[in-house]
Amino acid sequence: MSAAQLHITTGLAPISVYSPYDGALVGSVDATHASEIGELLALARRGAQLSRNLPRHRRASILECAAQIVERRRDAFAETIVREAGKAIVQARKEVLRCINTLKLSAEEAKRNAGEIVPFDAYTGSERRQGWFTREPLGIITAITPYNDPLNLVAHKLGPALAGGNAVLLKPSELTPLSAINLVEALREAGLPQEVITVAIGGTDLGKALVAARDVRMVSFTGGFATGEAISRSAGLKKLAMELGGNAAVIVMNDCDFDKAVEGSLSGSFWAAGQNCIGAQRILVQAAIYERFRDAFVAATTKLQADDPSHEDTDVGPMISQQAAERAEAAVNDAIAAGAKLLCGHRREGSLYYPTVLEGMPTSCRLWHEEVFAPVVMLATFDTLDEAIEMANDPEYSLHAGIFTNNLADALEAAGRIEAGGVMINDSSDYRIDAMPFGGFKYGSMGREGVRFAYEEMTQPKVICINRG
């Protein structure tokens, strides 16, 4: 299938996609200009009619077939993730498996979540009425996806949208568009009409046009807070679902399974080179075991292999660009200047930034409050669970948190009081399955992902009531 069949072409210079690791050219894609919004919307309007008229069994079979196609080509999909996003190959393979699961969950949602009976006769005066509500498509959805999970985060928007009978204007990251295009190809090969998904790749002006278009009924966005705020200002009267940044805290209690806490916190801190919105950024350790935990965690961190992401033994690949690695390096320099102590790491080679551990971070430092989105983690100590919960809740936004403890009462106390979209007990903050509701608390919290929950965000109830007399 040609690129022209996949997305709008305008005669603009193609967008080149480069490897974050060595700068090699991976491929190029056609650019879409904001001035083409009329053509994009015309395609999407046709797609919306086609999609809503697909019977549920057909939506489900397309999604299931696409999952099978991705599974058959899983090695090629994983290789594309490695090449364009720099994710370590072992982690890229897991992302492909998650994408397959997301598509399968979406297929099931298309068949099962169609509506409910409404008990009209439960209310006085309505004894002669009966009816139900259905779940109907919204119409056109603009989906904007980031670079850090370039395949599965696209599936998390396309799968539920298609299950609900919608059309999608998809704008993947300019840095990692190839995985998204490959997934759209798989869906079309599975039988999805071409007009149902329109891929548009371009810059800020294109994004503004896709968000502000009156025909668009919903914007589903995953990315940073600044962009999320800009979207909310320009979107107008439409639904917004946003998965924004995080600054996850993991609490380690004295009575925890020590080895599990070290291992889980290590993976949670450095998965995807720290470019993970639910990655552990602040690890809060109870005073009695702090020094032991610190020493074990630092020793384990220094053993991680930061290298070519295509190598099987690589644990930490490059960041998405040299500029991103330089920003992480500068943020750590600022933290050290403010009084933080460097325990390991803080070494950069191009876009490769080595896993970095800090302690003694002043709470006034921006790394304590803001999302670092890099392989950087801060250790801090506390005395009481109350103190730890207060520290965990310090930032004004939150996605996930974690706690390691063998005390059920403490675990449930923390789960109830931590202000986060999810609290993982005896797991790091970065545990997630694709069926669970996923989203933030506090500032910027808007909607939920996770297949069932995104499907419900992307559909609207319609009530049908019959008066029998």
ROGU-459195 format. One record per residue (C-alpha): y, z, x; residue in one letter. Coordinates in steps of 0.05 Angstrom, whole numbers, plus 32768, in hexadecimal, padded with zeros to 4 digits. Last residue first. Layout:
BEGIN
YZXa ...
This chain:
BEGIN
8039820F7C12g 801481FA7C50r 805081FD7C7Fn 803881DF7CC1i 805981F57D02c 805B81CF7D44i 807E81F17D7Ev 808E81CD7DBFk 808A81F37E00p 80A881D67E3Fq 808681BE7E7Ft 809981C17EC9m 80A0820D7ECDe 805C82147EABe 803D81E57EDEy 805F820B7F16a 803E824B7EFDf 7FF9822D7EF7r 7FFD820B7F3Bv 801D82417F65g 8069823C7F66e 8098826C7F43r 80DF82697F29g 8121827E7F48m 812B82B87F77s 816A82A97F9Eg 817E82F17FAAy 814983237F94k 810083107F93f 80DF82D07FA9g 80A882A07F95g 805E82957F8Ff 8030829D7F54p 7FE8829A7F6Cm 7FBC825C7F67a 7FCE823F7FACd 7FB5827A7FD3i 7FE482A37FFEr 7FE182D48038y 801F82D08063d 803683188057s 7FFC83338081s 7FBF834E805Fd 7FA783948052n 7FCF83948011i 7FF883558006m 803783607FDEv 805283247FB8g 8094830C7F9Cg 80B783447FC2a 80DE83837FB5e 80AF83B87FD1i 80AA83F27F9Fr 806B83E57F79g 804283C87FB2a 805984017FDFa 804184367FAEe 8001840F7FA3l 7FF1840D7FEDa 800584567FF7d 7FD6846C7FBEa 7F9E84417FD9l 7FA18460801En 7F7C8432804En 7FBC84118065t 7FD883CE807Bf 801483B78053i 803083728047g 806F8351802Ca 807E830F8009h 80B982E67FF1l 80F8830F7FFEs 8143830A7FF9y 817C833B8005e 815D83588044p 815283A48047d 811683AA8019n 80E483B28052a 810F83E78073m 8113840F8032e 80C88408802Ai 80BC84208071a 80E9845D8067e 80C584718028d 80828468804Cl 8098849C807Et 80A3849C80CAd 80B9845680DDf 80B484268119t 80CD83E08124a 80AE83A0813Fl 80D2835E8139m 80B183198137v 80C582D58151v 809C8295814Bp 80D482738123a 80EE827280DCf 812082AB80ECv 813182BE80A5e 816D82EB80A3e 8176833780A0h 8156835180DFw 816583118106l 81AE831980F2r 81B5835A811Ac 81D1839680F5s 818B83B480F0t 818C83BA813Cp 8149839F8156m 812583D38180g 80EA83A6818Ae 80E1835B8197l 80A5832D819Av 80A882E381AAt 807382AD81A2p 8087827481D2y 80B8824081BAy 80A081F981C3l 80D781C881AEs 80EC81BA81F6g 80CB81F1821Fe 80E582348207r 80D5827A821Dr 80E682B781F4h 809F82D381FAg 8090831D8203c 80AC836381F7l 80F6835381F3l 8120839081E2k 8156838B81ACa 819B83A581BFg 81CF837481A3a 81C8834781E0a 817D834481D3i 818A8330818Ba 81BC82FA819Fd 818A82DD81D1n 815682DE819Bv 818382B6816Da 8192828581A5a 8149827881B3e 813B826E8169a 8175823C8165r 815B821881A4e 811682128184a 813481F38146a 815D81C28171q 811E81AF8198q 80FF819B8156s 80CB81AF8123i 80B481EA814Cm 807C81DB817Dp 803481F28175g 801882388175v 7FCE82478177d 7FB6820C81A0t 7F6B820E81AFd 7F5A81CD818Ae 7F9181A681ADh 7FB981788180s 7FF281AB817Cp 800081A581C7d 800D81EB81E0d 801B823381D0a 7FD9825781DBq 7FDA829F81C2l 7FC482D281F6k 800A82EF81FEt 800B830081B4t 7FCA832881B8a 7FE6835381F0a 8028835C81C9v 80028372818Bf 7FD583A381B1a 801083C381D5d 803B83C88197r 800183E4816Df 7FF2841A81A0r 803C842B81A7e 8047842E815By 800984558148i 802984998138a 806C847A8126a 8057844F80EBq 805F840580F9v 809083D580D8l 8082838C80E9i 80BF836180DAr 80B9831580D8q 8074830D80BAa 806F82C680A0g 807D82BA8056i 80AF82818062c 80858264809An 80A1824080D6q 808682788103g 806482458130a 803A822F80F5a 8018827480F5w 803C82A38126f 804C82E38101s 801782E480CBg 7FE082D480FEs 7FF6830E812Al 8001833E80EFs 7FBA833180D6g 7F9A833C811Ae 7FC2837B8129v 7FB7839980E4a 7F6D838780E4k 7F6483A98127d 7F8683E8810Ef 7F6383F080CCd 7F9E841880B0c 7FA7846480AFd 7FE8846580D7n 8009843380A9m 801D83EC80BCv 805383CE808Fi 805E83838090v 80A4836A8081a 80B38323806Da 80F683028076n 80F382CA8044g 811382878035g 811782607FF5l 80E582477FC1e 8112822B7F8Cm 810582177F44a 814181FE7F1El 814281E67ED7k 817C81B97EC2k 81C481C17EACl 81EB81AD7EEAg 81C981A37F2Da 820781A57F5As 821281EF7F65r 81C882037F63s 81B881CD7F96i 81ED81E67FC6a 81D1822D7FC0e 818B82147FCFg 81A481ED800Bt 81C3822C8028a 818682568017f 8153822B803Bg 811A82008022g 80EC81F27FE8t 810C81D17FACf 80F481BF7F66s 812D81A07F3Ev 812381987EF4m 8138816B7EBAr 815281307EE3v 817480FF7EB5d 81B8811D7EC5r 81B3810D7F0Fa 81D081477F38a 819281577F61v 817E81117F74l 81C680FF7F85a 81D0813E7FAFk 818F812F7FD5g 81A480E87FE3l 81E681017FFFd 81C38134802At 81958104804Dg 815F80D2803Eg 811980C58025i 810B80B27FDDa 80C480B27FC3v 80BC809E7F7At 808080BD7F56i 806D80A77F0Fv 8083805F7F1Ce 8044804E7F42q 8014805F7F0Ap 7FE280937F22l 7F9C80767F2Ag 7F7C809B7F64a 7F9980687F95e 7FDD807D7F79r 7FCE80C67F87l 7FB480B77FCDa 7FF2808D7FDDe 801E80C77FC5v 7FF980F57FF5l 800380C5802Fn 804D80C0801Fi 8053810C8021a 802E81108063s 805C80DB8080l 809E80FB806Cp 80A2813080A2t 80E7813280C2l 810B81118088e 80F08149805Ds 80D28132801Cp 80FC81187FE2k 80CF810C7FA6l 80EB80F37F64l 80B381087F36v 809B80F37EF1a 807E81267EC1n 803D812C7E9Bg 802F81767EA6g 7FF5816A7ED6a 8023813A7EFBl 805881707F06a 802381A47F18p 800581777F4Fg 804681587F69l 806A81997F7Ak 803381C17F9Bh 801781817FB9a 805981787FDFv 805381BF7FF9l 800C81AE800En 801E81718038l 805D817D8060p 805181C88069d 808B81D88099n 80B4819A808Cy 80D581AA8049p 80CE818E8002t 810081767FCDi 80E381677F88a 810F81487F52t 80EC814C7F0Fi 80F281187ED8i 80D681267E93g 80CE816F7E7El 808681647E6Ap 806A81867E2Ae 804281C67E23r 802A81CC7DDCt 803782017DA8f 800E82127D6Bw 800D82137D21g 800282377CE0q 802D82487CA4r 801982637C61r 801C82AC7C76e 806182A37C94s 808982D27C66g 807483107C8Ct 806183017CD3y 801A82FF7CF0a 801082C07CC6d 803482977CFBf 7FFE82A67D2Fp 801282717D62v 7FD6824C7D7Fi 7FDE823C7DC8e 7FF482067DF9g 7FD781D07E27a 7FC481FA7E64n 7F7B81E57E6Cr 7F75819C7E7Ek 7FB2818F7EAAa 7FA981D37EC9e 7F6481C07EE2e 7F7F81827F05a 7FB781AC7F23s 7F8481DC7F40l 7F6081A17F5Fk 7FA081867F7Dl 7FB281CA7F9At 7F6B81D17FB7n 7F70818F7FDBi 7FB581A37FF6c 7F9881E5800Er 7F6181C08034l 7F9781948054v 7FBE81D18069e 7F8081EF8089k 7F7781B080B2r 7FBF81B580C9a 7FB381FD80E0q 7F7A81E9810Ev 7FA381AD8126i 7FE081D78139a 801D81C28111k 804C81938135g 8069817880F4a 8064812C80FDe 80278127812Br 800181658115v 800B815780CBi 7FF5810F80D5t 7FB6812680F9e 7FA5815480BFa 7FAB811B808Df 7F8080EE80B9a 7F4B812480BFd 7F4C81328074r 7F4180EA8061r 7F0480F78034r 7F248137801Be 7F668115800Cv 7F4180E07FE3i 7F1A81177FBEq 7F59813C7FADa 7F7780FA7F94a 7F3B80F27F66c 7F4581377F4Ae 7F8F812A7F3El 7F8180E77F1Ci 7F4881057EF3s 7F75813D7EDAa 7FAD810F7EC5r 7F7A80E37EA1r 7F5B811E7E7Dh 7FA081347E67r 7FB080F27E47p 7FE480C87E6Cl 801E80BC7E3Dn 804B80F07E5Er 804080CD7EA1s 805080867E8Al 8090809C7E67q 80A680C57EA3a 8096808C7ED2g 80C3805C7EADr 80FB808F7EB1r 80EB809B7EFBa 80F180517F0Cl 8135804D7EEAa 814A808D7F0Bl 813C80727F51l 816180327F41e 819E80587F2Ag 819A80877F66i 819F804C7F97e 81E580617FADs 81C6809F7FCDa 81A580738001h 815A8071800Ct 813D806A8052a 80FE80448061d 80CB8069808Av 80BA806A80D4s 807F808080FEg 806780B38130v 809980A48168l 808A80D281A2a 80B9810D81ABg 8086813781D0d 8078817281A2y 80A481668166p 80858121815Es 80B880F08144y 80C480D08100v 80F6809680FEs 811F808A80C0i 8127804080B3p 816D802180B9a 818780148073l 81707FD58050g 81697FFB800Ft 8120800B8003t 810980367FC9i 80C580577FD2h 807B804C7FD3l 807580037FC2q 80A67FF17FF9a 807D801A802Aa 80427FEB801Ds 800080008000m 
